[in-house]
C-alpha cells in the first residue's frame, strides 16, 4: 500500500510540474542530492550479490543504475528501490 501511495504522489508531482511549465515561468522546488553514505550498505550488498552498484553522480546516473541493479527480476527491482 505504501508503494502505491508513493507512486501516486510522484505522478501528481510530475503532472503539477508539467502544468506549471505549460503556464509560463514558474519556480519549482529542487531537492538536494542524497548523501552518498546513505547508500553504502546497499551498495555493499549489491556488490556482494554480483549486481551493479548505484552511481550517485547525478539523478540520471542514479536512475540508470537503479534500473541496472534491479534488471534481474521485478521483485528484486522493487526491493532495491525500497532500500534506496
Secondary structure, DSSP 8 states (H G I E B T S, - for coil): -HHHHHHHHHHHHHHHHHHHHHTS-----------GGGGHHHHHHHHHTT------SSHHHHHHHHHHHTTT-HHHHHHHHHH-
